[in-house]
Amino acid sequence: MDAEDVLIWPHSQDGQYSCKSGYRFLKDEEAMDNAQDDAIMDSKLWKGIWTLQVPNKVKNLLWRACRNAFPTKEILIRWTIIIDPLCDRCMKHMRHLYMLCGIARN
């Protein structure tokens, strides 16, 4: 059984090309390229950190800083471990710098 050839655009659900689907395709391609570049840079960063001639606790500190993995109140709230967003010292919103907290400064 012979089938007739049909042109389709594989990057849209209906197989039809549109400017929107073409733009989305190009943005997705760019995002994939950027993700690959970021992965290469991350790999170099981690290799650099893990090969440092410093104690393991310093490497762990650097890793936590790069991964935003310190158990700060903001992260504990994001992970729903705690729910109170107020500074424990001055009872104001927690997003102020610790050194600007009047009670901590005293």
N, C-alpha and C positions, 0 to 999 in steps of 0.2 A: 504494500500500500504506500503510495507516494504522498508525502505531505508537502504542503506549500510552505516555503520559507517565510518567516515573519520576523521583522525587526522588533526587538524588545529592549527596553532599558532595564537592566537587572537591579537598579538601585531605587525602584519605586514599586509599590504593591501592585499597581495595575499594569506595569510594564511600559507605561508611557513616559516619555521624557518631558520634564517641565523645568523652567528656570529654577524653581524651588528645589527640585530633586537634584539638579546639577550642582547648585550651590551647596546643598547639604552633603553631597558626595565629596566635593572639594574641601569643605570644612572638616569632614571626618578624616579624609586623607591627611590633612594638615595636623589634626589632633594626634593621629597615629604616629606621624613623623616626630612630633614634639614629644610624645610619650617615649619613643625609642631614644631620642636624644637625652631626655631626663633620666631614663634607666641607665644609660651609659655614664652620665655624670654621677648618679647615685652610686653606681658600682665603684667608680673611682674614689668617691668620698668615703664610702665604707671601707674600701681596701686601705685607704690612707689612715683612717681612724684605727682600724684593727692592727695595723703594722707599726703604730707609734710605740716608742720605747718608754712607756709610762705604765704605772700600775693599772691593773684591770679595773679598779674602781673609777679611775679617770676616764678610761674608755667607755665604761658603762654610763658615766655622767654625760659624756659627749653624745653617746647614742640616745639617751633619754632626751637631751636638749634638742637634737636634730629631729626626733620623732614626736616632739611635743608630748612626752610621756611622763612628765612630772605630775604627781598627784596634787595639783593645785585645786583650789576650791572650784574654779571655773570648769575644769575637766571633770571633777567629781560630780558636779551638777549635770554636765552633759551626759555622763554615764549613768545618771539617775541614782547615784549612790547616796547623795544628799540632795535636799531640795531648797534649803535656805540660802538665798543669794546675797545676804547681808554680810558685811565685814564683822568678824567675831569681836573685834575690838571697839569700833565706834558705832556699829549698827547702821552704817550708811551703805549704799550700794557697793558691792565688792569690786567693781571695776576701777577703783582708784588705786594709784600706786601705793604700795605699802608704806613708803617713806612719807607720803603725803597724809597719811592717816594721823590725825592729831594725837590720839592716844599712843600710837606706836612711836611717834616722833618724841614724845615726852619720855 
